[in-house]
Amino acid sequence: MTSLLLSVLARMHRGASFADFEAAHPHRWLVWEPGAWKPPSKTGETLTALCPSSPLPALGEALTLALRIRPGGSGQLSLGRAPGSDLEINDATLSSVHLVFMQTDAHRWTARDAHSRNGSWLNGTAMEPGSPHLLENGARIQAAQVCLTFYEPRGLFARLQAHPSYLVAAQLQP
């Protein structure tokens, strides 16, 4: 799994054109949005709050996760807390395999809840376990208490250009 802090990716590509960015990163992305993590209650129930409708950069650093199918792989990527997940996120609210991402023949991406314990939502609507849901640029995915945003290359490039690290570095350049 290729992962970079959003601020690092923004600095790496400051001053780059979209064509240069896309040539370096033609794949789709998930951004693990920062947020306040709350442990399960003493009763063992996990309280799940819906992700905000837009990223909240003031809460911390976002992490970018490249969606790339391994050559000779199964054509899908698993996201969960289990070691060996394609997209491993160490969060106690996630199931071992929480979501499965698949690339369609038309190079679009879908996500499906893998019958997780704490559920998943796409743009605020509960995902039916086992059913694939088509992802559009900017789609907000919540897996238990983990908030993710799906991006096409152009969408992530636009977000990088608006990132404070990109803007400050651009202002400092002669």
PyMOL CGO cylinders between C-alpha atoms (Angstrom):
from pymol import cmd
from pymol.cgo import CYLINDER

trace = [
    CYLINDER, 0.00, 0.00, 0.00, 1.32, 3.44, -0.91, 0.3, 1, 1, 1, 1, 1, 1,
    CYLINDER, 1.32, 3.44, -0.91, 0.36, 6.05, 1.65, 0.3, 1, 1, 1, 1, 1, 1,
    CYLINDER, 0.36, 6.05, 1.65, 1.50, 9.63, 2.14, 0.3, 1, 1, 1, 1, 1, 1,
    CYLINDER, 1.50, 9.63, 2.14, 0.41, 12.45, 4.39, 0.3, 1, 1, 1, 1, 1, 1,
    CYLINDER, 0.41, 12.45, 4.39, -1.69, 14.88, 2.38, 0.3, 1, 1, 1, 1, 1, 1,
    CYLINDER, -1.69, 14.88, 2.38, 0.69, 17.71, 3.33, 0.3, 1, 1, 1, 1, 1, 1,
    CYLINDER, 0.69, 17.71, 3.33, 3.68, 15.76, 1.98, 0.3, 1, 1, 1, 1, 1, 1,
    CYLINDER, 3.68, 15.76, 1.98, 1.90, 14.99, -1.29, 0.3, 1, 1, 1, 1, 1, 1,
    CYLINDER, 1.90, 14.99, -1.29, 0.94, 18.69, -1.58, 0.3, 1, 1, 1, 1, 1, 1,
    CYLINDER, 0.94, 18.69, -1.58, 4.57, 19.79, -1.12, 0.3, 1, 1, 1, 1, 1, 1,
    CYLINDER, 4.57, 19.79, -1.12, 5.82, 17.15, -3.56, 0.3, 1, 1, 1, 1, 1, 1,
    CYLINDER, 5.82, 17.15, -3.56, 3.57, 18.46, -6.33, 0.3, 1, 1, 1, 1, 1, 1,
    CYLINDER, 3.57, 18.46, -6.33, 3.53, 22.21, -5.71, 0.3, 1, 1, 1, 1, 1, 1,
    CYLINDER, 3.53, 22.21, -5.71, 4.02, 23.99, -8.99, 0.3, 1, 1, 1, 1, 1, 1,
    CYLINDER, 4.02, 23.99, -8.99, 3.26, 20.82, -10.96, 0.3, 1, 1, 1, 1, 1, 1,
    CYLINDER, 3.26, 20.82, -10.96, 0.64, 20.74, -13.67, 0.3, 1, 1, 1, 1, 1, 1,
    CYLINDER, 0.64, 20.74, -13.67, -2.27, 18.33, -13.49, 0.3, 1, 1, 1, 1, 1, 1,
    CYLINDER, -2.27, 18.33, -13.49, -0.74, 16.41, -16.43, 0.3, 1, 1, 1, 1, 1, 1,
    CYLINDER, -0.74, 16.41, -16.43, 2.48, 15.90, -14.44, 0.3, 1, 1, 1, 1, 1, 1,
    CYLINDER, 2.48, 15.90, -14.44, 0.54, 14.83, -11.33, 0.3, 1, 1, 1, 1, 1, 1,
    CYLINDER, 0.54, 14.83, -11.33, -1.62, 12.39, -13.31, 0.3, 1, 1, 1, 1, 1, 1,
    CYLINDER, -1.62, 12.39, -13.31, 1.44, 10.94, -15.07, 0.3, 1, 1, 1, 1, 1, 1,
    CYLINDER, 1.44, 10.94, -15.07, 3.00, 10.25, -11.66, 0.3, 1, 1, 1, 1, 1, 1,
    CYLINDER, 3.00, 10.25, -11.66, -0.25, 9.09, -10.01, 0.3, 1, 1, 1, 1, 1, 1,
    CYLINDER, -0.25, 9.09, -10.01, -2.80, 7.80, -12.57, 0.3, 1, 1, 1, 1, 1, 1,
    CYLINDER, -2.80, 7.80, -12.57, -4.65, 5.76, -9.95, 0.3, 1, 1, 1, 1, 1, 1,
    CYLINDER, -4.65, 5.76, -9.95, -7.59, 6.65, -7.71, 0.3, 1, 1, 1, 1, 1, 1,
    CYLINDER, -7.59, 6.65, -7.71, -7.17, 7.62, -4.06, 0.3, 1, 1, 1, 1, 1, 1,
    CYLINDER, -7.17, 7.62, -4.06, -8.75, 7.30, -0.65, 0.3, 1, 1, 1, 1, 1, 1,
    CYLINDER, -8.75, 7.30, -0.65, -8.03, 10.03, 1.87, 0.3, 1, 1, 1, 1, 1, 1,
    CYLINDER, -8.03, 10.03, 1.87, -8.31, 8.96, 5.49, 0.3, 1, 1, 1, 1, 1, 1,
    CYLINDER, -8.31, 8.96, 5.49, -9.72, 12.09, 7.05, 0.3, 1, 1, 1, 1, 1, 1,
    CYLINDER, -9.72, 12.09, 7.05, -8.52, 13.16, 10.49, 0.3, 1, 1, 1, 1, 1, 1,
    CYLINDER, -8.52, 13.16, 10.49, -10.99, 13.12, 13.31, 0.3, 1, 1, 1, 1, 1, 1,
    CYLINDER, -10.99, 13.12, 13.31, -11.45, 12.59, 17.00, 0.3, 1, 1, 1, 1, 1, 1,
    CYLINDER, -11.45, 12.59, 17.00, -11.32, 8.90, 17.86, 0.3, 1, 1, 1, 1, 1, 1,
    CYLINDER, -11.32, 8.90, 17.86, -13.49, 7.71, 20.72, 0.3, 1, 1, 1, 1, 1, 1,
    CYLINDER, -13.49, 7.71, 20.72, -13.11, 4.27, 22.27, 0.3, 1, 1, 1, 1, 1, 1,
    CYLINDER, -13.11, 4.27, 22.27, -16.14, 2.00, 22.63, 0.3, 1, 1, 1, 1, 1, 1,
    CYLINDER, -16.14, 2.00, 22.63, -18.34, 2.61, 25.67, 0.3, 1, 1, 1, 1, 1, 1,
    CYLINDER, -18.34, 2.61, 25.67, -18.05, 0.47, 28.80, 0.3, 1, 1, 1, 1, 1, 1,
    CYLINDER, -18.05, 0.47, 28.80, -21.08, -1.50, 27.64, 0.3, 1, 1, 1, 1, 1, 1,
    CYLINDER, -21.08, -1.50, 27.64, -19.12, -2.63, 24.60, 0.3, 1, 1, 1, 1, 1, 1,
    CYLINDER, -19.12, -2.63, 24.60, -21.37, -0.80, 22.15, 0.3, 1, 1, 1, 1, 1, 1,
    CYLINDER, -21.37, -0.80, 22.15, -19.69, 1.40, 19.59, 0.3, 1, 1, 1, 1, 1, 1,
    CYLINDER, -19.69, 1.40, 19.59, -21.37, 4.73, 19.02, 0.3, 1, 1, 1, 1, 1, 1,
    CYLINDER, -21.37, 4.73, 19.02, -20.95, 5.78, 15.42, 0.3, 1, 1, 1, 1, 1, 1,
    CYLINDER, -20.95, 5.78, 15.42, -21.32, 9.40, 14.40, 0.3, 1, 1, 1, 1, 1, 1,
    CYLINDER, -21.32, 9.40, 14.40, -21.58, 10.24, 10.72, 0.3, 1, 1, 1, 1, 1, 1,
    CYLINDER, -21.58, 10.24, 10.72, -18.58, 11.86, 9.07, 0.3, 1, 1, 1, 1, 1, 1,
    CYLINDER, -18.58, 11.86, 9.07, -18.85, 15.56, 8.33, 0.3, 1, 1, 1, 1, 1, 1,
    CYLINDER, -18.85, 15.56, 8.33, -19.96, 16.37, 4.79, 0.3, 1, 1, 1, 1, 1, 1,
    CYLINDER, -19.96, 16.37, 4.79, -16.60, 17.99, 3.99, 0.3, 1, 1, 1, 1, 1, 1,
    CYLINDER, -16.60, 17.99, 3.99, -13.03, 17.47, 5.23, 0.3, 1, 1, 1, 1, 1, 1,
    CYLINDER, -13.03, 17.47, 5.23, -12.03, 19.19, 8.47, 0.3, 1, 1, 1, 1, 1, 1,
    CYLINDER, -12.03, 19.19, 8.47, -8.32, 20.01, 8.03, 0.3, 1, 1, 1, 1, 1, 1,
    CYLINDER, -8.32, 20.01, 8.03, -7.97, 21.70, 11.43, 0.3, 1, 1, 1, 1, 1, 1,
    CYLINDER, -7.97, 21.70, 11.43, -8.42, 18.37, 13.25, 0.3, 1, 1, 1, 1, 1, 1,
    CYLINDER, -8.42, 18.37, 13.25, -5.10, 16.89, 12.11, 0.3, 1, 1, 1, 1, 1, 1,
    CYLINDER, -5.10, 16.89, 12.11, -3.30, 15.33, 9.18, 0.3, 1, 1, 1, 1, 1, 1,
    CYLINDER, -3.30, 15.33, 9.18, -5.12, 13.45, 6.45, 0.3, 1, 1, 1, 1, 1, 1,
    CYLINDER, -5.12, 13.45, 6.45, -3.45, 10.36, 4.99, 0.3, 1, 1, 1, 1, 1, 1,
    CYLINDER, -3.45, 10.36, 4.99, -3.67, 9.51, 1.28, 0.3, 1, 1, 1, 1, 1, 1,
    CYLINDER, -3.67, 9.51, 1.28, -4.00, 5.85, 0.27, 0.3, 1, 1, 1, 1, 1, 1,
    CYLINDER, -4.00, 5.85, 0.27, -3.37, 4.89, -3.36, 0.3, 1, 1, 1, 1, 1, 1,
    CYLINDER, -3.37, 4.89, -3.36, -5.91, 2.48, -4.86, 0.3, 1, 1, 1, 1, 1, 1,
    CYLINDER, -5.91, 2.48, -4.86, -3.72, 0.26, -6.99, 0.3, 1, 1, 1, 1, 1, 1,
    CYLINDER, -3.72, 0.26, -6.99, -4.43, -3.34, -7.90, 0.3, 1, 1, 1, 1, 1, 1,
    CYLINDER, -4.43, -3.34, -7.90, -1.34, -5.52, -7.63, 0.3, 1, 1, 1, 1, 1, 1,
    CYLINDER, -1.34, -5.52, -7.63, -0.30, -7.21, -10.89, 0.3, 1, 1, 1, 1, 1, 1,
    CYLINDER, -0.30, -7.21, -10.89, -1.75, -10.70, -10.89, 0.3, 1, 1, 1, 1, 1, 1,
    CYLINDER, -1.75, -10.70, -10.89, -3.97, -9.79, -7.94, 0.3, 1, 1, 1, 1, 1, 1,
    CYLINDER, -3.97, -9.79, -7.94, -7.63, -10.55, -7.38, 0.3, 1, 1, 1, 1, 1, 1,
    CYLINDER, -7.63, -10.55, -7.38, -8.85, -7.24, -8.82, 0.3, 1, 1, 1, 1, 1, 1,
    CYLINDER, -8.85, -7.24, -8.82, -9.99, -6.04, -5.43, 0.3, 1, 1, 1, 1, 1, 1,
    CYLINDER, -9.99, -6.04, -5.43, -8.54, -4.34, -2.36, 0.3, 1, 1, 1, 1, 1, 1,
    CYLINDER, -8.54, -4.34, -2.36, -9.56, -5.04, 1.22, 0.3, 1, 1, 1, 1, 1, 1,
    CYLINDER, -9.56, -5.04, 1.22, -9.68, -2.33, 3.88, 0.3, 1, 1, 1, 1, 1, 1,
    CYLINDER, -9.68, -2.33, 3.88, -9.66, -3.28, 7.53, 0.3, 1, 1, 1, 1, 1, 1,
    CYLINDER, -9.66, -3.28, 7.53, -7.64, -3.57, 10.71, 0.3, 1, 1, 1, 1, 1, 1,
    CYLINDER, -7.64, -3.57, 10.71, -6.28, -7.07, 10.02, 0.3, 1, 1, 1, 1, 1, 1,
    CYLINDER, -6.28, -7.07, 10.02, -2.58, -7.37, 9.30, 0.3, 1, 1, 1, 1, 1, 1,
    CYLINDER, -2.58, -7.37, 9.30, -2.28, -8.20, 5.63, 0.3, 1, 1, 1, 1, 1, 1,
    CYLINDER, -2.28, -8.20, 5.63, -5.25, -6.09, 4.55, 0.3, 1, 1, 1, 1, 1, 1,
    CYLINDER, -5.25, -6.09, 4.55, -4.44, -4.30, 1.31, 0.3, 1, 1, 1, 1, 1, 1,
    CYLINDER, -4.44, -4.30, 1.31, -5.39, -1.04, 3.04, 0.3, 1, 1, 1, 1, 1, 1,
    CYLINDER, -5.39, -1.04, 3.04, -4.64, -1.60, 6.72, 0.3, 1, 1, 1, 1, 1, 1,
    CYLINDER, -4.64, -1.60, 6.72, -5.99, 0.98, 9.16, 0.3, 1, 1, 1, 1, 1, 1,
    CYLINDER, -5.99, 0.98, 9.16, -5.34, 0.47, 12.85, 0.3, 1, 1, 1, 1, 1, 1,
    CYLINDER, -5.34, 0.47, 12.85, -8.68, 1.52, 14.29, 0.3, 1, 1, 1, 1, 1, 1,
    CYLINDER, -8.68, 1.52, 14.29, -10.52, -0.62, 16.83, 0.3, 1, 1, 1, 1, 1, 1,
    CYLINDER, -10.52, -0.62, 16.83, -13.93, 0.26, 15.37, 0.3, 1, 1, 1, 1, 1, 1,
    CYLINDER, -13.93, 0.26, 15.37, -13.10, -1.38, 12.02, 0.3, 1, 1, 1, 1, 1, 1,
    CYLINDER, -13.10, -1.38, 12.02, -13.70, -5.04, 11.33, 0.3, 1, 1, 1, 1, 1, 1,
    CYLINDER, -13.70, -5.04, 11.33, -10.77, -7.20, 10.26, 0.3, 1, 1, 1, 1, 1, 1,
    CYLINDER, -10.77, -7.20, 10.26, -12.04, -6.83, 6.70, 0.3, 1, 1, 1, 1, 1, 1,
    CYLINDER, -12.04, -6.83, 6.70, -14.49, -3.95, 6.72, 0.3, 1, 1, 1, 1, 1, 1,
    CYLINDER, -14.49, -3.95, 6.72, -14.73, -2.80, 3.08, 0.3, 1, 1, 1, 1, 1, 1,
    CYLINDER, -14.73, -2.80, 3.08, -13.79, -4.27, -0.27, 0.3, 1, 1, 1, 1, 1, 1,
    CYLINDER, -13.79, -4.27, -0.27, -12.95, -2.00, -3.21, 0.3, 1, 1, 1, 1, 1, 1,
    CYLINDER, -12.95, -2.00, -3.21, -13.17, -3.33, -6.76, 0.3, 1, 1, 1, 1, 1, 1,
    CYLINDER, -13.17, -3.33, -6.76, -12.25, -1.79, -10.09, 0.3, 1, 1, 1, 1, 1, 1,
    CYLINDER, -12.25, -1.79, -10.09, -14.85, -2.33, -12.82, 0.3, 1, 1, 1, 1, 1, 1,
    CYLINDER, -14.85, -2.33, -12.82, -14.09, -3.15, -16.45, 0.3, 1, 1, 1, 1, 1, 1,
    CYLINDER, -14.09, -3.15, -16.45, -14.72, 0.54, -17.23, 0.3, 1, 1, 1, 1, 1, 1,
    CYLINDER, -14.72, 0.54, -17.23, -11.99, 1.54, -14.72, 0.3, 1, 1, 1, 1, 1, 1,
    CYLINDER, -11.99, 1.54, -14.72, -14.55, 2.83, -12.23, 0.3, 1, 1, 1, 1, 1, 1,
    CYLINDER, -14.55, 2.83, -12.23, -14.39, 1.84, -8.57, 0.3, 1, 1, 1, 1, 1, 1,
    CYLINDER, -14.39, 1.84, -8.57, -17.00, 0.31, -6.31, 0.3, 1, 1, 1, 1, 1, 1,
    CYLINDER, -17.00, 0.31, -6.31, -17.02, -0.26, -2.55, 0.3, 1, 1, 1, 1, 1, 1,
    CYLINDER, -17.02, -0.26, -2.55, -18.95, -2.85, -0.62, 0.3, 1, 1, 1, 1, 1, 1,
    CYLINDER, -18.95, -2.85, -0.62, -19.35, -3.42, 3.07, 0.3, 1, 1, 1, 1, 1, 1,
    CYLINDER, -19.35, -3.42, 3.07, -17.88, -6.85, 3.87, 0.3, 1, 1, 1, 1, 1, 1,
    CYLINDER, -17.88, -6.85, 3.87, -20.58, -7.64, 6.47, 0.3, 1, 1, 1, 1, 1, 1,
    CYLINDER, -20.58, -7.64, 6.47, -18.75, -5.50, 9.01, 0.3, 1, 1, 1, 1, 1, 1,
    CYLINDER, -18.75, -5.50, 9.01, -19.76, -5.34, 12.65, 0.3, 1, 1, 1, 1, 1, 1,
    CYLINDER, -19.76, -5.34, 12.65, -20.13, -1.55, 12.87, 0.3, 1, 1, 1, 1, 1, 1,
    CYLINDER, -20.13, -1.55, 12.87, -21.45, -0.76, 9.39, 0.3, 1, 1, 1, 1, 1, 1,
    CYLINDER, -21.45, -0.76, 9.39, -20.51, 1.54, 6.52, 0.3, 1, 1, 1, 1, 1, 1,
    CYLINDER, -20.51, 1.54, 6.52, -22.11, 4.60, 4.91, 0.3, 1, 1, 1, 1, 1, 1,
    CYLINDER, -22.11, 4.60, 4.91, -21.68, 6.21, 1.51, 0.3, 1, 1, 1, 1, 1, 1,
    CYLINDER, -21.68, 6.21, 1.51, -22.48, 9.93, 1.45, 0.3, 1, 1, 1, 1, 1, 1,
    CYLINDER, -22.48, 9.93, 1.45, -24.48, 9.50, 4.66, 0.3, 1, 1, 1, 1, 1, 1,
    CYLINDER, -24.48, 9.50, 4.66, -26.58, 6.54, 3.46, 0.3, 1, 1, 1, 1, 1, 1,
    CYLINDER, -26.58, 6.54, 3.46, -26.09, 3.10, 5.01, 0.3, 1, 1, 1, 1, 1, 1,
    CYLINDER, -26.09, 3.10, 5.01, -24.41, 0.62, 2.67, 0.3, 1, 1, 1, 1, 1, 1,
    CYLINDER, -24.41, 0.62, 2.67, -26.16, -2.73, 2.33, 0.3, 1, 1, 1, 1, 1, 1,
    CYLINDER, -26.16, -2.73, 2.33, -23.57, -5.38, 3.26, 0.3, 1, 1, 1, 1, 1, 1,
    CYLINDER, -23.57, -5.38, 3.26, -22.30, -7.32, 0.26, 0.3, 1, 1, 1, 1, 1, 1,
    CYLINDER, -22.30, -7.32, 0.26, -23.72, -4.92, -2.36, 0.3, 1, 1, 1, 1, 1, 1,
    CYLINDER, -23.72, -4.92, -2.36, -21.26, -2.92, -4.49, 0.3, 1, 1, 1, 1, 1, 1,
    CYLINDER, -21.26, -2.92, -4.49, -21.76, 0.84, -4.58, 0.3, 1, 1, 1, 1, 1, 1,
    CYLINDER, -21.76, 0.84, -4.58, -20.30, 2.92, -7.42, 0.3, 1, 1, 1, 1, 1, 1,
    CYLINDER, -20.30, 2.92, -7.42, -17.90, 5.63, -6.20, 0.3, 1, 1, 1, 1, 1, 1,
    CYLINDER, -17.90, 5.63, -6.20, -17.88, 9.13, -7.66, 0.3, 1, 1, 1, 1, 1, 1,
    CYLINDER, -17.88, 9.13, -7.66, -15.15, 11.72, -7.18, 0.3, 1, 1, 1, 1, 1, 1,
    CYLINDER, -15.15, 11.72, -7.18, -15.49, 13.25, -3.71, 0.3, 1, 1, 1, 1, 1, 1,
    CYLINDER, -15.49, 13.25, -3.71, -17.62, 10.40, -2.32, 0.3, 1, 1, 1, 1, 1, 1,
    CYLINDER, -17.62, 10.40, -2.32, -17.59, 10.31, 1.49, 0.3, 1, 1, 1, 1, 1, 1,
    CYLINDER, -17.59, 10.31, 1.49, -17.26, 6.81, 2.91, 0.3, 1, 1, 1, 1, 1, 1,
    CYLINDER, -17.26, 6.81, 2.91, -17.62, 6.04, 6.58, 0.3, 1, 1, 1, 1, 1, 1,
    CYLINDER, -17.62, 6.04, 6.58, -16.41, 2.67, 7.84, 0.3, 1, 1, 1, 1, 1, 1,
    CYLINDER, -16.41, 2.67, 7.84, -17.42, 2.45, 11.53, 0.3, 1, 1, 1, 1, 1, 1,
    CYLINDER, -17.42, 2.45, 11.53, -15.75, 5.63, 12.87, 0.3, 1, 1, 1, 1, 1, 1,
    CYLINDER, -15.75, 5.63, 12.87, -13.19, 5.97, 10.06, 0.3, 1, 1, 1, 1, 1, 1,
    CYLINDER, -13.19, 5.97, 10.06, -13.97, 8.73, 7.54, 0.3, 1, 1, 1, 1, 1, 1,
    CYLINDER, -13.97, 8.73, 7.54, -12.63, 8.39, 4.00, 0.3, 1, 1, 1, 1, 1, 1,
    CYLINDER, -12.63, 8.39, 4.00, -12.98, 10.43, 0.82, 0.3, 1, 1, 1, 1, 1, 1,
    CYLINDER, -12.98, 10.43, 0.82, -12.62, 8.86, -2.65, 0.3, 1, 1, 1, 1, 1, 1,
    CYLINDER, -12.62, 8.86, -2.65, -10.84, 10.89, -5.33, 0.3, 1, 1, 1, 1, 1, 1,
    CYLINDER, -10.84, 10.89, -5.33, -10.17, 10.63, -9.03, 0.3, 1, 1, 1, 1, 1, 1,
    CYLINDER, -10.17, 10.63, -9.03, -6.71, 12.11, -9.85, 0.3, 1, 1, 1, 1, 1, 1,
    CYLINDER, -6.71, 12.11, -9.85, -8.17, 15.51, -10.85, 0.3, 1, 1, 1, 1, 1, 1,
    CYLINDER, -8.17, 15.51, -10.85, -10.16, 15.75, -7.62, 0.3, 1, 1, 1, 1, 1, 1,
    CYLINDER, -10.16, 15.75, -7.62, -7.17, 14.98, -5.42, 0.3, 1, 1, 1, 1, 1, 1,
    CYLINDER, -7.17, 14.98, -5.42, -5.02, 17.42, -7.38, 0.3, 1, 1, 1, 1, 1, 1,
    CYLINDER, -5.02, 17.42, -7.38, -7.59, 20.17, -6.75, 0.3, 1, 1, 1, 1, 1, 1,
    CYLINDER, -7.59, 20.17, -6.75, -7.56, 19.34, -3.03, 0.3, 1, 1, 1, 1, 1, 1,
    CYLINDER, -7.56, 19.34, -3.03, -3.75, 19.44, -2.98, 0.3, 1, 1, 1, 1, 1, 1,
    CYLINDER, -3.75, 19.44, -2.98, -3.79, 22.90, -4.56, 0.3, 1, 1, 1, 1, 1, 1,
    CYLINDER, -3.79, 22.90, -4.56, -6.06, 24.14, -1.75, 0.3, 1, 1, 1, 1, 1, 1,
    CYLINDER, -6.06, 24.14, -1.75, -3.93, 22.58, 1.01, 0.3, 1, 1, 1, 1, 1, 1,
    CYLINDER, -3.93, 22.58, 1.01, -2.09, 25.07, 3.28, 0.3, 1, 1, 1, 1, 1, 1,
    CYLINDER, -2.09, 25.07, 3.28, 1.27, 23.32, 2.67, 0.3, 1, 1, 1, 1, 1, 1,
    CYLINDER, 1.27, 23.32, 2.67, 0.84, 23.82, -1.07, 0.3, 1, 1, 1, 1, 1, 1,
    CYLINDER, 0.84, 23.82, -1.07, -0.29, 27.43, -0.73, 0.3, 1, 1, 1, 1, 1, 1,
    CYLINDER, -0.29, 27.43, -0.73, 2.47, 28.49, 1.70, 0.3, 1, 1, 1, 1, 1, 1,
    CYLINDER, 2.47, 28.49, 1.70, 5.17, 26.79, -0.37, 0.3, 1, 1, 1, 1, 1, 1,
    CYLINDER, 5.17, 26.79, -0.37, 3.83, 28.41, -3.55, 0.3, 1, 1, 1, 1, 1, 1,
    CYLINDER, 3.83, 28.41, -3.55, 3.92, 31.86, -1.91, 0.3, 1, 1, 1, 1, 1, 1,
    CYLINDER, 3.92, 31.86, -1.91, 7.54, 31.35, -0.81, 0.3, 1, 1, 1, 1, 1, 1,
    CYLINDER, 7.54, 31.35, -0.81, 8.77, 30.45, -4.29, 0.3, 1, 1, 1, 1, 1, 1,
    CYLINDER, 8.77, 30.45, -4.29, 10.34, 33.33, -6.28, 0.3, 1, 1, 1, 1, 1, 1,
]
cmd.load_cgo(trace, "trace")
